[in-house]
């Protein structure tokens, strides 16, 4: 690390067309008021400054109007989720009738599984990646057990080959070819949370459908990170949270995609055939024109809204309005272009530290988002000491058991100078940590 490299980072920041967006987010600071180097947007995105005003507006409307706010607030509460549709369409590549903000990721996953995991005969297995996010795995095993099946024999967990860090699309295709007649559903991440590997979702959807399987995706680490085209991808469903790259705050409202071919009252497969069973229903999944007549007969809303179940949580949704406005203004294509340059720059700074640091995340920009996952030589205990020392120097990243430090330079608010400061701190910490 040298002064010329820092000057290079500063020069890149000076010509960055997105640099102005950093000022629209609240940056965590140390006790002296200096901004920390925040590289943990893959875990919790920073607060858009406009979020405070939007939440306060809803609090004021609640105080001013009480129940009348459902229809007469500045942004009426009954159709409040519609304020989020345009932004989610732009980021997901879905049609407006296919995407909705609702619930949380795991609740949405359970709702999707209730409709799309319908085991019958020998076709009762689910394919996921080994080391899947624990919430996904818990949801899957509980759904399998709900059907009276044994998760240990039904769940297929595909691991990387010995000596490798990632699972290739080819390996997934080969697994589907071997077990496809037994697999009811593929659930795969757009970006694997631990390694940062991004997957070719259209390829995986085609492979699943080729073998008669439902294709579902967890996009918690993808939406707002990578451009998506879910309608053309031909996924059956997808779910995500909004507190990572979407910057909607802790516990924020999640999101869901359901392909339009499933939008009638009876879920259907990609060939138009009816799937056994139906979706779970609730008040807000009832069609809007007759919802408040309180009739006993259920009439499903159009599109993905038929899975909505409950009215939107206004105070949890308001910050997402603020964040999506920034995304719409900046554009996901421009953000992705900066993300590639920024993450490549950080990769270039860290890679010479090998073998003291091993980067698990693919080197190819097309196979990753804005995350690098690092393994420190010397075992878990040394890796943890290095991580703690980085935090002590104002580097905010995160630790994933057993031995991974995850770093995410987010293009909306991170600078090339942030990447340089992290690489310099890592170099110094490695020298001083036994």
C-alpha positions as CSV (number, residue, x, y, z in Angstrom):
1,X,0.0,0.0,0.0
2,X,1.5,3.4,-1.0
3,X,0.5,7.0,-1.4
4,X,0.2,6.6,-5.2
5,X,-2.5,4.0,-4.6
6,X,-4.4,6.4,-2.3
7,X,-4.2,9.1,-4.9
8,X,-5.5,6.7,-7.4
9,X,-8.5,5.9,-5.2
10,X,-9.2,9.6,-4.6
11,X,-9.0,10.2,-8.4
12,X,-11.5,7.4,-9.0
13,X,-13.8,9.0,-6.4
14,X,-13.5,12.4,-8.0
15,X,-14.7,11.1,-11.4
16,X,-17.4,8.8,-10.0
17,X,-20.7,10.0,-11.4
18,X,-22.5,8.5,-8.4
19,X,-20.4,10.1,-5.7
20,X,-23.2,12.5,-4.7
21,X,-25.4,9.7,-3.3
22,X,-23.1,9.1,-0.4
23,X,-24.3,12.4,1.2
24,X,-27.9,11.0,1.2
25,X,-27.1,8.3,3.8
26,X,-26.4,8.4,7.5
27,X,-22.7,7.4,8.0
28,X,-21.8,5.7,11.3
29,X,-19.1,7.7,13.1
30,X,-16.6,7.1,15.9
31,X,-16.5,9.0,19.2
32,X,-14.7,11.9,17.5
33,X,-17.4,12.2,14.9
34,X,-15.3,10.8,12.0
35,X,-17.1,8.4,9.6
36,X,-16.2,4.8,10.0
37,X,-15.3,2.7,7.0
38,X,-18.7,0.9,6.7
39,X,-18.4,-2.2,4.5
40,X,-21.4,-4.2,5.9
41,X,-24.2,-3.1,3.6
42,X,-24.7,-6.8,2.8
43,X,-25.9,-7.3,6.4
44,X,-27.6,-4.0,7.1
45,X,-27.8,-1.1,4.7
46,X,-27.3,2.5,5.8
47,X,-30.2,4.7,6.6
48,X,-31.4,7.0,3.8
49,X,-31.6,10.5,5.4
50,X,-35.0,10.9,3.8
51,X,-36.3,7.9,5.8
52,X,-36.6,9.9,9.0
53,X,-38.9,12.5,7.3
54,X,-41.0,9.8,5.7
55,X,-41.5,7.9,9.0
56,X,-42.3,11.2,10.8
57,X,-44.8,12.1,8.1
58,X,-46.7,8.8,8.8
59,X,-46.5,9.4,12.6
60,X,-47.9,12.8,12.0
61,X,-50.7,11.5,9.8
62,X,-51.5,8.9,12.5
63,X,-51.7,11.7,15.1
64,X,-53.8,13.9,12.8
65,X,-56.2,11.4,11.2
66,X,-56.2,8.2,13.3
67,X,-58.3,5.6,11.5
68,X,-59.1,8.1,8.7
69,X,-55.5,7.8,7.6
70,X,-56.3,4.5,5.8
71,X,-58.1,6.5,3.1
72,X,-57.1,10.2,3.7
73,X,-53.5,10.2,4.6
74,X,-51.1,11.9,2.3
75,X,-50.1,8.4,1.2
76,X,-53.3,6.4,2.1
77,X,-52.5,3.4,4.1
78,X,-54.8,0.8,2.4
79,X,-52.9,0.8,-0.9
80,X,-49.6,1.9,0.8
81,X,-47.6,-1.0,-0.7
82,X,-48.3,0.5,-4.2
83,X,-45.8,3.3,-3.4
84,X,-43.1,0.6,-3.6
85,X,-44.1,-1.1,-6.8
86,X,-42.3,1.0,-9.4
87,X,-39.0,0.7,-7.5
88,X,-39.3,-3.0,-7.1
89,X,-40.3,-3.5,-10.7
90,X,-37.1,-1.6,-11.7
91,X,-34.9,-3.7,-9.4
92,X,-36.5,-7.1,-9.9
93,X,-37.2,-7.0,-13.7
94,X,-40.7,-8.2,-12.9
95,X,-44.0,-6.9,-14.2
96,X,-46.1,-4.8,-11.8
97,X,-48.5,-7.6,-11.1
98,X,-45.7,-10.0,-10.3
99,X,-43.9,-8.1,-7.5
100,X,-45.0,-6.9,-4.1
101,X,-43.6,-5.6,-0.8
102,X,-45.0,-7.7,2.1
103,X,-44.2,-9.5,5.3
104,X,-40.6,-10.7,5.9
105,X,-38.4,-13.0,3.8
106,X,-39.0,-16.1,5.8
107,X,-42.8,-15.6,6.1
108,X,-42.9,-15.0,2.4
109,X,-40.9,-18.2,1.8
110,X,-43.3,-20.2,3.9
111,X,-46.2,-18.7,1.9
112,X,-44.5,-19.7,-1.4
113,X,-43.7,-23.2,-0.1
114,X,-47.3,-23.7,0.9
115,X,-48.3,-23.2,-2.7
116,X,-45.3,-24.5,-4.6
117,X,-43.9,-27.4,-2.6
118,X,-46.5,-30.0,-3.2
119,X,-44.8,-33.4,-2.7
120,X,-46.5,-36.3,-4.4
121,X,-45.3,-39.9,-4.9
122,X,-41.5,-40.1,-5.4
123,X,-41.3,-36.4,-6.3
124,X,-40.9,-35.0,-2.8
125,X,-37.3,-33.7,-2.6
126,X,-36.0,-30.2,-2.3
127,X,-32.6,-29.1,-3.6
128,X,-30.6,-26.4,-1.8
129,X,-27.0,-25.4,-1.4
130,X,-25.0,-26.9,1.5
131,X,-24.5,-24.1,4.1
132,X,-27.7,-22.3,3.1
133,X,-28.8,-19.4,5.3
134,X,-30.2,-21.0,8.4
135,X,-33.6,-19.3,8.1
136,X,-34.1,-20.8,4.7
137,X,-33.1,-24.2,5.9
138,X,-35.4,-24.0,8.9
139,X,-38.3,-23.1,6.7
140,X,-37.7,-25.9,4.3
141,X,-37.2,-28.6,7.0
142,X,-40.3,-27.5,8.8
143,X,-42.4,-27.6,5.6
144,X,-41.0,-31.0,4.8
145,X,-41.9,-32.2,8.3
146,X,-45.4,-30.6,7.9
147,X,-46.0,-33.1,5.1
148,X,-45.0,-36.0,7.4
149,X,-41.7,-36.5,5.6
150,X,-38.2,-36.8,7.0
151,X,-36.0,-33.8,6.2
152,X,-32.9,-35.9,6.5
153,X,-33.9,-38.0,3.5
154,X,-35.9,-35.4,1.5
155,X,-33.5,-32.4,1.6
156,X,-30.7,-32.5,-0.9
157,X,-27.8,-30.2,0.1
158,X,-25.3,-29.7,-2.7
159,X,-21.8,-28.9,-1.5
160,X,-18.7,-27.7,-3.4
161,X,-16.3,-30.3,-4.6
162,X,-13.5,-31.2,-2.2
163,X,-10.9,-28.4,-2.2
164,X,-13.3,-25.9,-3.8
165,X,-15.2,-23.0,-2.3
166,X,-18.1,-22.6,-4.6
167,X,-20.8,-24.7,-6.4
168,X,-20.9,-24.4,-10.2
169,X,-24.0,-24.1,-12.2
170,X,-22.9,-27.2,-14.0
171,X,-22.8,-29.2,-10.7
172,X,-26.4,-28.0,-10.0
173,X,-27.5,-29.1,-13.5
174,X,-25.9,-32.5,-13.0
175,X,-27.6,-32.9,-9.6
176,X,-30.9,-32.1,-11.3
177,X,-30.2,-34.6,-14.0
178,X,-29.4,-37.3,-11.5
179,X,-32.3,-36.7,-9.1
180,X,-34.7,-34.6,-11.2
181,X,-37.6,-37.2,-11.1
182,X,-37.5,-37.0,-7.3
183,X,-37.1,-33.2,-6.9
184,X,-40.2,-31.2,-6.5
185,X,-38.5,-27.8,-5.9
186,X,-35.2,-26.1,-6.3
187,X,-34.5,-23.2,-3.9
188,X,-31.3,-21.4,-4.7
189,X,-29.8,-18.1,-3.7
190,X,-29.1,-15.4,-6.3
191,X,-25.9,-14.6,-4.3
192,X,-24.7,-17.1,-1.7
193,X,-24.5,-15.2,1.5
194,X,-21.3,-16.8,2.9
195,X,-19.1,-16.8,-0.3
196,X,-20.6,-14.0,-2.3
197,X,-20.9,-16.1,-5.4
198,X,-23.6,-14.9,-7.8
199,X,-25.5,-17.5,-9.9
200,X,-26.9,-17.5,-13.4
201,X,-30.6,-17.6,-12.5
202,X,-32.0,-18.1,-16.0
203,X,-29.8,-21.1,-16.4
204,X,-30.9,-22.6,-13.1
205,X,-34.6,-21.9,-13.8
206,X,-34.2,-23.6,-17.2
207,X,-32.5,-26.6,-15.6
208,X,-35.2,-27.0,-12.9
209,X,-38.0,-26.7,-15.4
210,X,-36.4,-29.2,-17.8
211,X,-36.7,-31.8,-15.1
212,X,-40.2,-30.8,-14.0
213,X,-39.2,-28.9,-10.9
214,X,-40.4,-25.6,-9.4
215,X,-37.7,-22.9,-9.5
216,X,-37.6,-20.6,-6.5
217,X,-34.9,-18.1,-5.5
218,X,-33.8,-16.4,-2.3
219,X,-32.7,-12.9,-3.5
220,X,-31.8,-11.4,-0.1
221,X,-28.2,-10.7,-1.3
222,X,-29.2,-10.0,-4.9
223,X,-31.9,-7.3,-5.1
224,X,-30.3,-3.9,-5.1
225,X,-26.9,-5.5,-5.6
226,X,-27.3,-7.1,-9.1
227,X,-29.6,-6.3,-12.1
228,X,-32.4,-8.8,-12.1
229,X,-34.9,-9.9,-14.8
230,X,-37.2,-12.2,-13.0
231,X,-40.0,-12.3,-15.5
232,X,-37.7,-13.3,-18.4
233,X,-35.7,-15.5,-16.0
234,X,-38.9,-17.6,-15.8
235,X,-38.6,-18.2,-12.0
236,X,-41.7,-19.5,-10.4
237,X,-41.2,-17.4,-7.3
238,X,-38.6,-15.4,-5.5
239,X,-38.4,-13.8,-2.0
240,X,-36.1,-11.2,-0.4
241,X,-35.6,-8.9,2.6
242,X,-35.2,-5.2,2.3
243,X,-32.7,-4.4,5.1
244,X,-29.5,-5.3,3.2
245,X,-28.8,-3.6,-0.1
246,X,-32.3,-2.0,-0.2
247,X,-31.5,0.1,3.0
248,X,-35.0,-0.1,4.5
249,X,-33.9,-0.6,8.1
250,X,-33.8,-3.4,10.6
251,X,-36.8,-5.7,10.4
252,X,-38.0,-3.9,7.2
253,X,-40.8,-5.1,5.1
254,X,-39.8,-7.9,2.7
255,X,-40.7,-8.7,-0.9
256,X,-42.0,-11.4,-3.2
257,X,-42.2,-12.3,-6.8
258,X,-44.6,-14.8,-8.4
259,X,-44.6,-15.3,-12.1
260,X,-47.8,-14.2,-13.9
261,X,-48.6,-17.8,-15.0
262,X,-49.5,-18.5,-11.3
263,X,-51.7,-15.5,-10.9
264,X,-55.1,-17.1,-11.2
265,X,-57.0,-18.6,-8.3
266,X,-55.2,-22.0,-8.8
267,X,-51.4,-22.0,-8.9
268,X,-50.2,-23.6,-12.2
269,X,-46.9,-25.1,-13.5
270,X,-45.0,-23.6,-16.4
271,X,-47.0,-25.6,-18.9
272,X,-50.3,-24.2,-17.5
273,X,-51.3,-27.4,-15.6
274,X,-52.9,-26.9,-12.2
275,X,-50.7,-27.6,-9.2
276,X,-52.3,-29.6,-6.3
277,X,-53.4,-27.4,-3.4
278,X,-53.9,-23.6,-3.3
279,X,-52.3,-20.6,-1.8
280,X,-52.9,-19.5,1.8
281,X,-55.4,-16.7,2.0
282,X,-56.0,-13.7,4.2
283,X,-57.9,-10.4,4.2
284,X,-55.4,-8.4,2.0
285,X,-55.1,-11.3,-0.5
286,X,-58.8,-10.9,-1.2
287,X,-59.6,-8.7,-4.2
288,X,-59.6,-5.0,-3.4
289,X,-63.1,-4.0,-4.7
290,X,-64.9,-6.3,-2.4
291,X,-62.4,-6.7,0.5
292,X,-64.3,-4.5,2.9
293,X,-67.7,-6.1,2.3
294,X,-66.4,-8.8,4.7
295,X,-68.1,-11.6,2.7
296,X,-67.3,-15.2,3.6
297,X,-66.5,-16.2,0.0
298,X,-62.8,-15.6,-0.9
299,X,-62.1,-13.9,-4.2
300,X,-58.3,-13.8,-4.9
301,X,-56.7,-10.5,-5.8
302,X,-54.9,-10.3,-9.2
303,X,-51.3,-11.3,-9.5
304,X,-48.9,-11.7,-6.6
305,X,-51.3,-9.6,-4.4
306,X,-53.3,-12.9,-3.9
307,X,-50.4,-13.9,-1.6
308,X,-50.3,-10.7,0.4
309,X,-52.5,-11.9,3.3
310,X,-52.1,-8.9,5.6
311,X,-52.2,-5.1,5.3
312,X,-48.8,-3.4,4.9
313,X,-46.9,-2.2,8.1
314,X,-46.8,1.5,7.3
315,X,-43.9,2.5,9.6
316,X,-41.8,-0.4,8.4
317,X,-42.5,0.3,4.7
318,X,-41.9,4.1,4.8
319,X,-38.1,3.9,4.8
320,X,-38.1,1.7,1.7
321,X,-39.9,4.4,-0.2
322,X,-37.0,6.7,0.6
323,X,-34.4,4.1,-0.5
324,X,-36.2,3.0,-3.7
325,X,-36.4,6.7,-4.8
326,X,-32.6,6.8,-4.7
327,X,-32.3,3.6,-6.7
328,X,-34.7,4.9,-9.3
329,X,-32.7,8.1,-9.6
330,X,-29.3,6.4,-9.8
331,X,-30.3,3.4,-11.9
332,X,-29.3,-0.2,-11.2
333,X,-27.2,-0.3,-14.4
334,X,-25.0,2.6,-13.3
335,X,-24.8,1.2,-9.8
336,X,-23.7,-2.2,-11.2
337,X,-21.0,-0.5,-13.3
338,X,-19.6,1.2,-10.3
339,X,-20.0,-1.9,-8.2
340,X,-17.8,-3.9,-10.6
341,X,-15.1,-1.2,-10.7
342,X,-15.2,-0.7,-6.9
343,X,-15.1,-4.4,-6.0
344,X,-12.5,-5.1,-8.6
345,X,-10.4,-2.4,-7.1
346,X,-10.7,-3.9,-3.6
347,X,-9.9,-7.3,-5.0
348,X,-6.8,-5.9,-6.6
349,X,-5.6,-4.5,-3.3
350,X,-6.3,-7.6,-1.3
351,X,-5.3,-10.4,-3.7
352,X,-1.5,-9.7,-3.3
353,X,-1.8,-10.5,0.4
354,X,-2.1,-14.2,-0.5
355,X,-1.5,-16.7,1.1
356,X,-2.1,-14.7,4.3
357,X,-5.6,-14.0,2.9
358,X,-7.7,-16.3,0.6
359,X,-10.6,-14.7,-1.3
360,X,-13.4,-17.2,-1.5
361,X,-15.5,-15.1,-3.8
362,X,-15.0,-15.7,-7.5
363,X,-12.5,-13.5,-9.2
364,X,-14.7,-13.0,-12.2
365,X,-16.9,-9.9,-11.8
366,X,-19.8,-11.5,-13.5
367,X,-19.9,-14.2,-10.8
368,X,-20.1,-11.9,-7.8
369,X,-21.9,-8.8,-6.6
370,X,-20.2,-6.2,-4.4
371,X,-19.1,-8.7,-1.7
372,X,-15.7,-10.3,-1.0
373,X,-15.4,-13.1,1.5
374,X,-12.0,-13.5,3.1
375,X,-10.4,-16.4,4.9
376,X,-7.4,-15.6,7.0
377,X,-4.5,-18.0,7.2
378,X,-3.8,-19.4,10.7
379,X,-7.2,-20.9,11.5
380,X,-10.4,-19.6,13.1
381,X,-8.9,-18.1,16.2
382,X,-6.5,-16.0,14.3
383,X,-9.1,-15.0,11.8
384,X,-11.3,-13.8,14.6
385,X,-8.4,-11.8,16.1
386,X,-7.8,-10.1,12.7
387,X,-11.5,-9.3,12.4
388,X,-11.6,-7.8,15.9
389,X,-8.5,-5.7,15.2
390,X,-10.1,-4.4,12.0
391,X,-13.2,-3.3,13.9
392,X,-10.9,-1.6,16.5
393,X,-9.5,0.4,13.6
394,X,-12.9,1.6,12.4
395,X,-13.5,-1.0,9.7
396,X,-17.1,-2.2,9.9
397,X,-17.4,-5.6,8.2
398,X,-18.8,-8.9,9.6
399,X,-17.8,-12.3,10.7
400,X,-19.4,-15.6,9.6
401,X,-18.7,-18.8,11.4
402,X,-16.4,-20.6,11.2
403,X,-13.7,-18.4,9.6
404,X,-15.0,-15.9,7.1
405,X,-14.7,-12.1,7.1
406,X,-17.3,-10.5,4.7
407,X,-16.6,-7.1,3.1
408,X,-19.1,-5.3,0.9
409,X,-18.2,-2.0,-0.9
410,X,-21.7,-0.8,-1.7
411,X,-21.8,1.6,-4.7
412,X,-24.5,3.9,-3.3
413,X,-22.4,5.1,-0.4
414,X,-19.0,3.5,-0.4
415,X,-15.9,5.2,-2.0
416,X,-12.8,3.8,-3.6
417,X,-11.0,5.5,-0.7
418,X,-12.9,3.3,1.7
419,X,-11.6,0.2,-0.2
420,X,-8.1,1.6,0.1
421,X,-8.4,2.3,3.8
422,X,-9.7,-1.2,4.4
423,X,-6.9,-2.9,2.5
424,X,-4.3,-0.8,4.3
425,X,-5.8,-1.7,7.7
426,X,-5.9,-5.4,6.7
427,X,-2.3,-5.3,5.7
428,X,-1.2,-3.7,8.9
429,X,-3.3,-6.0,11.1
430,X,-1.9,-9.1,9.4
431,X,1.6,-7.9,10.3
432,X,0.8,-7.3,13.9
433,X,-1.6,-10.2,14.7
434,X,0.0,-13.5,15.7
